[in-house]
Structures are given as C-alpha cells and as structure tokens.
Amino acid sequence: MREIERILDKGKIDMDNMEVPEELEEKLYKALEDKSPVKPKRANRKAVLAVACILILIVGYNLSSLAYYGKRLLGYNQVMNGTLKQLNELGRGQLVEKDYTFENGLTVILDGIMLDENQLLVFYTINDPKGEVDKAPNIHMFIKGFFREYSPQSGHGIINDEKTEIKWIHSFEKPSIFEKTLRLELDMTEDKIRETGQISFKIDANKAMGSILKQNINKTIKNGNTEIHLGHISASPTKTVLHGSIQNIVELARDQILGERIRPNNIDIRLIANGNEVPYQGGGMSTDIKGIRFHSDFDALPENLESVELFIKSFSVDRDVNKRIHIEGDKSEQNIEILEQNIKINNMYKSSGSTYVTISTREDIILTRVGLVIDGERISLKETIDSDLEKLEDGTIIHTRTLCFPGEGENYELSIERMTYTQPYDKTVKIPL
C-alpha cells in the first residue's frame, strides 16, 4: 500500500512540473479555424426506441419488485413460523410503520399487523440505540378500540446480536368487525416514573382473512371421575383453536358446596389433520361466571384438507379429597383407593419424636395437601424424604417416598385433603368437514 502511494505521489509531482510548449496554443487555434463545422447527425430512431424499451423494462421490473417487497413485513423471518412466513410472502400483512419514542430513548415501531378469524397479530420492534435493549424495562401494552379494549394473549421475540432491537410478534384478541381505527397503548415504568404512549392504526378490512373451518363438536368425553366437554373448533389461516369446558357454573358451584372442587392443571389434546399431528402452540384456562373453560391453540390446518381428528390423551387435575385413612401400626402394608387412584401405605414408624409414613403411588399422583391426625390432632407435613422412582415392566413409574410429621401418639389417621393426578383418556373424536 505504501509503495502504491509513493508512485502516485511521484506521478502527481511530475504532472505539476510539466510545462506546455508556447507554440502549442497557436497551432491548436489555427487547426480549429481551418476545420469546417460538422452538421449533427440525426439519431437512429430504431436505436432510440430500443434503448427506451430496455429502460421501461428495467424500471418496470424494479417497480414491481418494490411493490412486492412493500407489501411484506421485513425482518421477521426468524420470529415467524412456517405458516406466517407463507402468509407474509403472499402479502397478507398490513403495513403500519408508525412509532413512539419514550423519554429514555426506547422506540417502539409498529411495523404491521395480520388479522383473521382467530386473532390479531401485531408485529413490532423495540429499538434501543444504546445497545442495552435486553436490560430495558418491560413495556406493557394492550389495544384500545372504539367499543372495548383487547388484551394480549401470547407473544415471542428475538433480540439481535448488537442488542439494539427486539423483533416481537404479539397475539391479541380479534377486534370487533365494526372497529376501523385501533390504538396500541404503551405503558412503561422506569425508576418509579411512569410514561404512557400510543400508536394509532387503521384496519384494512379487505386484507382481513376469514376462517378455513368452523365446526361445532358439542361432545362430552368422560373417564373415571373427570370429563371434558369439546365445544367447537375454528381454523383460520394463522392458527386453529379448539374451545371447550370442564364445568359449567352450576357444576362448579355444586362441587364447591360439597367440598369436591376440581382444579384443572393440563389437558393433553392432539390435533390430527390428514393423518399428521398439527403442531401445538399453547392454550389456556379460565374460571368465571360461565364455569371452567379452556382453549387449545394449534398451527394452521394444511391445504387440501381430507380429515381432522382430536386425540384426547390425558387430563391432569387437582381435586379436593378430604379423606382420612386409619393407619394400623401392626400392619406392614395398606392399599387404599381414592378417586379410583391407588395409594399404597408401605409402613409407619416413629423416631426421635417424629412419625414417618412411607407411601407408594404412580409418579403423577401427588398429595398436594396432606396431614397426619395423631390422637385427634391434625399435624401438618414437615418434609418428604427418601424419594425413589421404580419403573415397572409395563412402563409405569412408581414413586415411593416417606412423609415426616413432628410428634408421636397412639392413634393415627392419614388425612388426604387434596390430590393431583393424571387421568388417561386415549380417545379419538372425528371432526366432520
């Protein structure tokens, strides 16, 4: 590099020192005077037309490309799943490109939205020029319309390597069909100072996507002491949602009065389309004046739909039990059954002022609230020790553990007040198309 610079410098010095001969100027003037003026030639019309056509094609192609990319949400490929990528390629998103900047320099950029029968997807970027977006305070948000507010349901994002921005996709409740203009309400608190902002945007009804499949199921599946009611399924271009319930308000109130309340933990339901399992995306449960309801979210259904099935694998619940089992100290083992679930009391012994009860159950059975009644007085569980797992030949895993209760006495009752367990279902329900 230095050698090249030396040569260039030397060339510049040589050019600066170059002198033009005095007689050169006189010769050039004379040559120009003797030269007759040249008439300009008319341009070849065919060549001009050819060049013009080429320019039109080039410009037209680039304008088409710009229009194509202008309809797409850019920068979200790593955040989108396969379904959203396909919809984005088809230009099914609605560009917004508005922003709000907080006093601390954080900027929220609302890039665009997607709207269909099941949800409103919001695509936004949180930008921090300081490169500390991972340490930025949380920004709470909801969408406000003319008729009501719409809460967020779920979301996920990816931070870039420079930590200057996070690309987010957030799912909100589907707004009313009468909403035309919405506001993304922003709320951030930093150092006990609260700041709010908003970004307004319009909904293009022409780009809203409808449903692929809407079907009432209205079936109740029972097994043991539990039951699941399948309500209806709604499939749209962005996702598929199954709606159902566990109890209506009357059943919920009845169990509350009888002391047999049920608290659902998890429902394992698989969606099968054209013989293949559709990826599960999440779900939720709620308890209100309508009872206990749930929804399970899956990816969009495939094209050329031929069959749809629901496979109910299992149902995990926590239930009120309120049962007392007399423990006979001279017996080595006791087998009891509660809510059709087997509990084995292996032995009981006393040591150093405490009483120990060893039990065995399936791995999924948990005594969530248990005590020991010693001579009429209930003693709370102190700790669980000596936990051991054993796998049987049929694949069942048995959990053996010892419950420690402070105190000793003569008469003992194991008080099981609440219990968690998983009820297998393994049942298939076909959805008519």
N, C-alpha and C positions, 0 to 999 in steps of 0.2 A: 504493500500500500504506500509506504514512504517513497519507494523508487518511482511509482507512477506519479506521485505528487511532484517529485523533483523534475521529472521530464516535462510535465505540464507547465511548471513554473519557468523552466528554461525556454519552452516554446513561446510563452507569453512575453518574456523579455526580448526574444528575437523579433517578434512581431512589433513590439513597441519601438524597437530601434530601426525598423525597416523604413527607408526613405523612398518616396516616389520620384522618378526622374522628371525634371521640369518640362521636357519636350513631350511627355506622355499626354498631358491635358490638352495641348494644342492639336495633337494628332486625333484624339477622340472627338473633339468638336468638329474638325474637318470631315471626319468619316460620317458623322451624323448629318451634316449639311448636304453631303453628296447623295445620301440614301433617300430614295423616293418613298413617300408614305404608303403603307400597305393597307389595302382595304380589308376590313374584318370579314372573315368567312362566316357564312351562315351555319349555324349549328345543325348537325344531323338530327332531324326530327325523330327518327326511329330510335336513335341512341338516347335522346332525352326522354322519350316515352318509356323506354326500357328501364332507365335509372329511376324514373318516377314510380313505376310499378314495384320495383325492388324495395324502394323506400316505404311505400304503402304497406307491403307485406311485412317488412321488418317492424314498422311502428304498430301495425295492427296486431301482430303476434305478441309483442310486448304489452300492448294494452290489454289483450285477452289474459295474459299471464298475470298482470297486475290486478285485473278484476277478479281472477280466480283466487289469488292469494289474499285479496282484500276481503273475501268472504270467510276466510278461515281464521281460527284462533291460533295464533302463532306462539311457540314457546311452551306448549303444554303436552308435548308427546310423551315425556317421561312421567307425567302425572295421570294421563288418560289411560283407561283400559282399552282393550281392542275394540269394543263397541263404540265408545266415544270417539276413538280415532277415525273409525269409518264414517260416523255422522259428521265429524269435522271435515273430512275430505269431501263430503257431499255438500258442504256449506250450510249445514243445518243450524249452525250457531247464529246468534245475533250480536254483532259488534256494538260495543258501547263506547269504550275508550275515553272514560272520564276518570278524574282522580280527586283526591282530597289529601292535603298535607297538614300534619299535626305540627304543633309548635316545636317539638323536639326534632323535627326533620323527617320523621317517618311519613312515607307516602303510600296511600292505598290506591291502586289503579284498578278500576273495574274494567277489565278487558272485554268481557262479553257474557252472554247467558245462553242457555239452552232450555227450552220449555216443552214439556209433553204432558201426557195424561197423568203421570205419576209424580212428577217433581219439577222444581225449578232449579237448574244447576247454575251456579254463579262462579265465573272464572275471574279471579283477581290476583294481583301481585302486591306484596308488601315490600317496599323498597327502602333501604337504609344506606345512604351514601357513606356512612362511617364504617361500614363493613361489620356491624355488630347486630345484624337482624336476628340472630339466634338468641340474643340477650334482651331483645326489645320486650316491653310489657305487652301482655295479652290485649288484643282488640276484640271486644265483644260486639257482635252485630246481629241485627235482625232486619227484616224487610217490612216496611210500612206501606200500606196501600190506602185507598180511599175508604174501604169498608172495614179493614181489620189489619192486625199485624200477623206476620208469617214467621214462624220460628225455624231456626236451623235444625236439621235432622242429623247430618253427619258431614264429615269433611276430612280431607287429607291434602298434604302439600309436600313439596320438595325444595330444599334450600340449595342454592348454588355454591360452588367451591369458594368463591370470594366472600361469601356470607353477606352479600349486599342485597339479596332479594329472595323471597319465598313465593313460589307459584302455588296457588291454592285452588282447589275445586270444592265448593261447598254446596250441599243439597238442602233446599228449603221446601216447605210445603208448597203445593201447587196453588197459585193465587186464583182468585175468583175470575171467571171468564169476563166479568164486567170491568176488571181493572185495566186501565190503559197506561197509567203512569205510576211507577213504584219508586220508593226511596230506600237505598241501602243505608241504614242507620249505624253509625260507628260510635263506640264508646271506649275510651282508654283512660286508665288511671295510672299516673306515674308520680312517685314521691307525694302521695296523698292529694295530688292535684288531678281533678277530673276534667277531661276535654271530650266534647262530642262533635261529630261532623256527619255529613250526609252526602250521598251521591244519588241524584235522581236519574232515572232512565225510563224509556218507553218500551212497551211490549209490542212487537210486530206480530199481530195475530196470524198473518199469512205464513210465518215461519214456525208457529207452534205445531207440534207433532201430536197426532191423536193416538189412539190405542190400537194394538195389534190383536189383542184378545181380551175380552171381558166375559167372565163366566161365573154364574152363581154355582156354588158347590152344595152348601147347606146340608152337611153331613156331620154327625157326631160319632166319634170313634171312642169306644170305651175299652179299658183294660184294667183289671184289678179295681182299686179304689180311685182311679183317676179317669178323666175323659177330656177329649179335645174336640171342640166344635170348629169345623172348617167352614168359613163363611163364603168368601168369593176370591177370585184371582183376577188381577188386572195386569196385562202385559203391554208395555209401551216400548218405543224404540230405545230408551235409555236403560230401563230395568223392568223386572217383573216382581209384583208384590202380591203375597198371599195374606189375606186378612182372616182372622179367626178369634175365638174367645175360649176362655176356660170356665168362667162362671158368669151368669147374669147377675143383676143386682139382688134379686130375690134369693138366689143360691148363696151369694156372698154373705148376705145378712143372716140367713139361716145357720150357716156354719159358724159365723161369729157368735151367735147366741148359744149354740151347742158346744162351743169350745173346740171345734174341729176345723179351724181355719186352715186354708191351703195357701201356700205362697210359692208360686211357680219360680223355678230357677232357670230352666232352659228346656226348650223344645227342639229336638233334633229332627228336622224335616228336610228331605231332599227333593229337589225338583228334577224330574227326568223328562227330557224332550227328545223325540226321535231316538230313544234308547240311550241317550248320553246324559250324564249329570250336568246340570247348569250350575256354574259357579255361584256359591253363596256369598252375599255381600254384607250381610248383617241383619239386624232386626231389633225389636224392642217390645216391651210390655208396659201396660198402664192399668191402673186401678182407679176408677171414677164412678160416677153415678150410673154408668152403663154396665158396670161389673169389671171383670178382669179380661182385657183384650190384648191381642198380640198381633204383630205383623212380621213376616219374614221376607227379606229382600234378596232377589237373585238377579243375575245378569239378564240381558235381553234374550228372548227366545230366538232360535235360529230361523233362517228363511226356509221356505218350503216345508212348513210345519205339518207333520203327519200324526204325531201322538204326543200327549202330555200326561204325565202321571205325578202323583205325590207319594213319596215313600216316608211314612211316619216311623222313624227309627226308635225313639225313646222320649220320655218325658221325665225331667228331674224336678222334684218338688220338695218343699219343706212344710211339714204338716204338724198341727197340734195333735198330741197324743194323750197326755195326761193319764198314763197307766202306771200302776205300782205292782211290782213283782216281788213276792216274798222270797227271800233267799234263805234256803236251809243250809246251815253250815256243815251238816254231816253229809250232804250230797256233793259228789265230785263234779257233776255236770247238770245243767238245766237247759232245755231247749224251749224257747218261747216264740210265739208268732204275734207280731203287731202289724196291722195293715197289710197282712199277707207277706210280711218280710220276716225272715228268720234271724233270731238273735240267740246266740249260744253263750250261756254263763258257764265258763270253764271251772272257776273256783273262786273262793273268797278266803282271805287270811288277814290276820292282824299282826302289826309290827310297830314297835316304838310309838304307841299311842295313836296310830292311824289304821284305817281299814282299807284293804285293797281288793278290788273286784276285777277279775280278768274275763274279758268277753271276746267273742269272735263273730264277725259279720262279713257280708260281701264288702268289697272295697268301697262301693258307692254309698253304703249306709253309714250315716254319721248321726250320733246322738247329739244334736245341737244344743239341747238343754236337758241336763241330767243331774240328779241329786241322789243322795243315799239317806233314807229315813232310819235313824238309829234310835231305838226305844221311843218312837213317836216324834222325834225332832228331825226336821229336814236339814241335812248338811250339804253344802254346795261342793261341787267338784274342785279339788285343789289343783291337780295336774294329771296328765296322761303320760305313762311311762312304758318302757319295754314294748315299743311298737314293732310289729313284724308282719311281713306280707308273704303269703304262700300261694303259688299258682297250681291249681288242680289240673287234672288231665283234660278236662273239658274246656279249659281256658279261663275258668272262673278264678278270680283272685280273692283270697280270704285275708281279711285284716284282723289280726289279733293284737289287743292292747290291754293295758292294766290301768284302771281308774283308781286314783288315790283320793280318799276322803279323810280329813282330820277327825279323829275321835274313835272311840270303841264303845261297845254295848253288848246287849244280849239278843235283841230282835232287830232284824234288818229287812228293809224293803228298798229295792232299786226303783227310783222314781224317774220314769222317762216322760218328759213333758213335751218335747219337740224332737222331730226326727227328719233328717234329709235322706232321700233315696231316689234312685232312678228306676222308673217303671219301663221295661222293654215293651215295645209295640210291634214293630216289624210288620206293618200293614201297608198295603198299596191302595191308593184311590185313583181311579182313572178320571181325567177331566175331558168331558165331551167337547169337540171342536165345532 
